[in-house]
Amino acid sequence: MDAGVAAVLGAAIGGGLATLTAVGTSFLALRVTRLQLKAQESEASRQRRFESLRERREPRAKAYANFLNGAERFVELIVQGQPAEALMAQVDEMSKLQSTVQVWGPPTVAAAAAWVVKGAVRATRRIHHEGNVSRAPLVAEVGPLIIRFIEAARAAIEEEITEQQ
């Protein structure tokens, strides 16, 4: 075989191997790019979900805290011996706060808030109708309802946090 044919044959084989290497590298690069794109899309989706949950949690937490403050204020008024009119004004305020909880909270928290308001209404009616009624049992009646509300609110917030992860 003369040198010219060997050179051409060597160049052809070298070119063919270079082409195969380029095709293989391109295929692997394409595959890696697709995997990276898929991972980025997944991360973006997770980030959007996280932001959505965070945006919902903040108003919920605020609504829960406002309602709880209203309920605690109601108990303070009972302990202070305030008249039924003052208690009813606080019950009205709690009803407004309950509406916000119903809009932002899940049904379990909304129901717990409704029970607190119902308990406050019952206590206020007893004070209004019976006058000089002992207030300690009324606090003992409303207190567990408030605790149930707190537990429901905590559970709802913890559930949202778990969803984020």
C-alpha positions in Angstrom: 0.0 0.0 0.0 1.5 3.2 -0.9 1.8 6.2 1.4 -0.9 8.3 -0.3 -3.6 5.6 0.2 -2.6 5.0 3.8 -2.8 8.7 4.5 -6.3 9.0 2.9 -7.4 5.9 4.7 -6.1 7.1 8.1 -7.7 10.5 7.6 -11.0 8.8 6.7 -10.9 6.6 9.8 -9.9 9.5 12.0 -12.6 11.7 10.6 -15.2 8.9 11.1 -14.1 8.5 14.7 -14.2 12.2 15.3 -17.7 12.3 13.9 -18.9 9.5 16.1 -17.3 11.2 19.1 -19.0 14.5 18.2 -22.4 12.7 17.8 -22.0 10.8 21.1 -21.0 14.0 22.9 -23.9 15.9 21.4 -26.4 13.2 22.4 -25.1 13.2 26.0 -25.1 17.0 26.2 -28.7 17.0 25.0 -29.7 14.4 27.6 -28.0 16.4 30.4 -29.7 19.6 29.2 -33.1 17.9 29.2 -32.5 16.6 32.8 -31.4 20.0 33.9 -34.5 21.6 32.4 -36.8 19.1 34.1 -35.1 19.7 37.4 -35.4 23.5 37.0 -39.1 23.2 36.1 -39.7 21.0 39.2 -37.9 23.5 41.4 -39.8 26.4 39.9 -43.1 24.6 40.5 -42.1 23.9 44.1 -41.1 27.5 44.6 -44.4 28.7 43.2 -46.3 26.4 45.6 -44.2 27.5 48.5 -45.0 31.2 47.8 -48.7 30.5 47.3 -48.9 28.7 50.7 -46.9 31.4 52.4 -49.2 34.1 51.0 -52.2 32.2 52.3 -50.7 31.4 55.7 -49.9 35.1 56.6 -53.5 36.3 56.4 -54.8 33.2 58.1 -52.4 33.5 60.9 -53.4 37.2 61.3 -57.1 36.3 61.3 -56.5 33.6 63.9 -54.5 35.9 66.1 -57.1 38.7 65.9 -59.9 36.3 66.7 -58.0 34.9 69.6 -57.3 38.4 71.0 -61.0 39.1 70.8 -61.9 35.9 72.6 -59.3 36.6 75.3 -60.7 40.1 75.7 -64.1 38.6 76.2 -62.9 36.5 79.0 -61.1 39.5 80.6 -64.4 41.4 80.5 -66.2 38.5 82.3 -63.5 38.3 85.0 -63.6 42.1 85.4 -67.3 41.9 86.1 -68.3 44.0 83.2 -72.1 44.4 82.4 -73.8 42.3 79.7 -73.8 45.3 77.4 -70.0 45.5 77.3 -69.9 41.7 76.8 -72.4 41.9 74.0 -70.3 44.6 72.3 -67.3 42.3 72.5 -69.3 39.4 71.2 -70.2 41.6 68.2 -66.5 42.3 67.6 -65.8 38.6 67.9 -68.5 37.8 65.3 -66.8 40.2 62.8 -63.4 38.6 63.5 -65.1 35.1 63.1 -66.2 36.1 59.6 -62.6 36.7 58.6 -61.6 33.3 60.1 -64.4 31.7 58.0 -63.1 33.3 54.8 -59.4 32.5 55.4 -59.5 29.4 57.5 -60.3 25.8 56.7 -63.7 24.4 58.0 -62.2 23.0 61.2 -60.9 26.4 62.3 -64.0 28.2 61.2 -66.2 25.7 63.2 -64.0 26.1 66.3 -64.3 29.9 66.0 -68.1 29.6 65.7 -68.2 27.5 68.9 -66.3 30.2 70.7 -68.8 32.8 69.6 -71.7 30.6 70.5 -70.2 30.0 74.0 -69.7 33.8 74.4 -73.3 34.5 73.4 -74.6 31.9 75.9 -72.4 33.4 78.7 -73.6 36.9 77.9 -77.3 35.8 77.9 -76.9 34.2 81.3 -75.3 37.3 82.7 -78.0 39.5 81.1 -80.9 37.3 82.3 -79.6 36.1 85.7 -77.9 39.3 86.7 -75.7 38.3 89.6 -74.6 35.0 88.3 -71.2 33.5 89.3 -68.8 34.3 86.5 -66.2 31.6 87.2 -68.3 28.8 85.6 -68.9 31.0 82.6 -65.1 31.4 82.1 -64.7 27.7 82.6 -67.3 27.1 79.9 -65.8 29.5 77.3 -62.1 28.6 78.1 -62.1 25.1 76.6 -63.8 26.4 73.5 -61.0 28.9 73.1 -58.4 26.2 73.6 -60.1 24.0 71.0 -59.9 27.0 68.6 -56.2 27.4 69.3 -55.6 23.7 68.7 -57.5 23.8 65.4 -55.6 26.9 64.2 -52.2 25.4 65.1 -53.1 22.1 63.3 -54.2 24.1 60.2 -50.9 26.1 60.2 -48.8 23.0 60.8 -50.6 21.2 58.0 -49.7 24.1 55.6 -46.1 24.0 56.7 -46.0 20.2 56.1 -47.5 20.8 52.6 -44.6 23.2 51.8 -42.0 20.6 52.5 
